Amino acid sequence: MLTPAQYTVLRQAETEQPYSSPLTSEKRRGMYTCGGCGQRVFSSSEKYDSKTGWPSFRGPLPRAVREKQDRSQGLDRTKAECTRCGCHLGHVFGDGPPPNRLRYCINGAGLNFIPA
């Protein structure tokens, strides 16, 4: 069962309020999994503080996240979805750190964290 916040993010593709998730400030080593199906999607080694209010990553684990065009809300963006269950995780932006300059801006409500 999903919590109301998880359902809103994962199934309705909404965005949580910035700084609302404790995972934004999570600093421990570990794995982030999809809140919908449990698939591992991001490693803590790729997480960084983007100062945007959402957990941000340089990139996902191989074959864990698919990117799709998102023209909702009158914007042209790239959304990030879990490859296993299709849940909405967040968006990908081109303002991240080197080397790839990508920022996977992910809703904390759509993730679970497993410490190493």
N, C-alpha and C positions, 0 to 999 in steps of 0.2 A: 504494500500500500504506500502510495506517495502522500507526503504532507501537502497541505494546500499550496505552500510556496513552491514545492517541487513540481506539482501538477501544473501550476501557472507557467513556470519556466520551461519544463521539459515537454509538456504536451500542447501548451497554447503558445509557445514561442515568445513569451513575454520576457522583459528584462527586470531583474530585481533592482531595488534601490541601491545606489552606491554606498559602500561601507556597511551594508546590512549583513554581510556574511562573515562569520569568524574565520573562514578560510582565506579571506583577503590578507590577513596578517599571520597566517600559519607559516612557521619557519622550519619546522622539523623535516627531516629526510623521510621520504615515503612515496607512495603512489596515490594519484587521484583517479577515482573510478566514476563511471557514469552513474548518476543517481537513479536511472531508470532500469538498468540491467546489470550493473556491476562490472562491465568491461573496463579494463585499465585504459585510461585515455591520455594521462599526462604524468610525467615524472617530476618530482620536486626539484630535480637538477635543472629543469628548464623553466622553473618559476622565477619571477622577478617582481619587484615593486614598481609598477608603472605609475603609481600615484594617481590612478583613475578611480579607485574605489571598488574595483573588481579583481579577482584573482587573474593574473596575467602570466602567460607562458610564451616562450620563444617558439615552441612547436610541440605537436602531439607525439605520442608513441607511433611507430610505424603501423599503418593501416587501421588506426583506431578512430580517426576523425575524417569525415568527408566534408568538403567545402562545396557550397551551393550559392548561386546568386540569390540575393534577397532584395526585392524591390518594395517591400512593405513600408508603410509609414512615409511614403514619398521619398525614400532614400535608396541609393544604389550601394548595397553592402554585400559582403560575403559572410554567409552564416556557417557555423561549425556544427555538425551533427555527429552523433555516435554512429559508427558504421554497423554496429550490431542491431540496435533497436530503433535507430532513426530519431532519437530524442534531440531536441534543440539544446545545445550547450552554450552558445554565445556567438560572437562574431570575430572575424579576422580583419585586422587593420594593418596598413603599411607604415606605421609609425613606431615600430619596435626597435630593439637594440640590434647591433651587428651580430652575426654576419648577414642574416637574411632580412633584417628590418621588419619582421612580422611581429604583431602582437595579437596573440590569441586571448581575447578578452572574454572570460568565461564566467557565467553566473555561478556563484558559490552554492546556490540552492540546487543546482543541477549536478553537483559533485558530492562524492564521499571521499574522505581521506583515510588512508591506511598507513600508519607510521611504520618506518623500517624496523 
